Amino acid sequence: MDQIQAMRVFVKIADTQSFRRAAQLLDMSNANVTRSIALLEAHLQTRLINRTTRNVSLTPGGLRYLQGCRCVLEEFDLLDRLVVSDVQEPSGTLNILAAEALSQLSLTPLLDGYRRRHPKVHVRLTLAEFDMDSLTEHYSGLYDVGIITTAAALDEELVQRPLGANQLVMCAAPGYITKHGEPVTLDELANHSFVGRQEGHLEMLNLTDTSGKSQSVSIQTVYTVNSVLMVRLAAIAAMGIAILPSQLIAGDLNAGSLTRILPNYKFDDSDETSIVYPRRQYLPAKTTSFIDYTLEYFTGKKLTKPAINNYIPPYRYDLPED
């Protein structure tokens, strides 16, 4: 008995609720379909399907077996596609989950460059604003890859690879500075209004000056919101001083809509940008190619030995060719 083929027959019968329709879709005779199920049930020593003259239904054991069959067949089909994809260009829809704190300045060139290299891949990007410690709950198998902005505690089903630090920047709009003045010392920050995120908003700042001396200062947050993009807009609207990822506000700083506050100080903490993906031995070509490209894009280093379909071991890097 070809058990894999018998499992395909069983799944097709469950999907169509018909032996005859399954035989047509699989280009098999009705007798061979019936024989496949009989051999499968004999092998398992349990009945999988209740069949009457009017309908077909699964037994409780059949329902449990159906779930397992779908997983096994998915892995087999994926393996077949991966073997073929070694000599084919990546294709299909790539579902990406990215932190909202990553700006268009970093994501748009990344995705544009990737699609120029692999035009047969269609990208579906979802931006999310949530506590990254609960990433696994949001990931939930709906996405091929994620790009996050903190060192989240992931479960064993996901692999996390660092892409680099996303420095935090203290900034304010020119209108706010005109009305309230620009703080020139850390102590003056206590007299100013801050805007920030609801989750993990800061009441105490830890900063280091150019000489390496660290200092803490209390601040007053007058407006919080559960979206880093809304915090950025609040800062541009002169509602207060904000602490935002440098990638998110790089364009605002260049355009003059935001101004750095106390630029000689750096935050002791920074957001770490990472890429996450399922911990599987085999991944689709669209996923592995995007992981490769993203690592090259953020690190500026070319992979000398991409891990084909196995992204758990570390990479080696060489400097990019001139």
Secondary structure as UniProt FT lines:
FT   HELIX           3..16
FT   HELIX           19..26
FT   HELIX           30..44
FT   STRAND          49..51
FT   STRAND          56..58
FT   HELIX           60..85
FT   TURN            86..87
FT   STRAND          92..99
FT   TURN            100..101
FT   HELIX           104..117
FT   TURN            119..120
FT   STRAND          121..128
FT   HELIX           132..134
FT   HELIX           135..139
FT   TURN            140..142
FT   STRAND          145..148
FT   TURN            156..157
FT   STRAND          158..166
FT   STRAND          168..172
FT   HELIX           174..180
FT   HELIX           186..191
FT   STRAND          193..197
FT   TURN            199..200
FT   STRAND          204..208
FT   TURN            210..211
FT   STRAND          214..218
FT   STRAND          220..225
FT   HELIX           228..236
FT   TURN            237..238
FT   STRAND          241..245
FT   HELIX           246..255
FT   STRAND          259..260
FT   TURN            263..264
FT   STRAND          266..267
FT   STRAND          271..278
FT   HELIX           285..299
FT   STRAND          302..303
FT   TURN            308..309
FT   STRAND          317..318
//
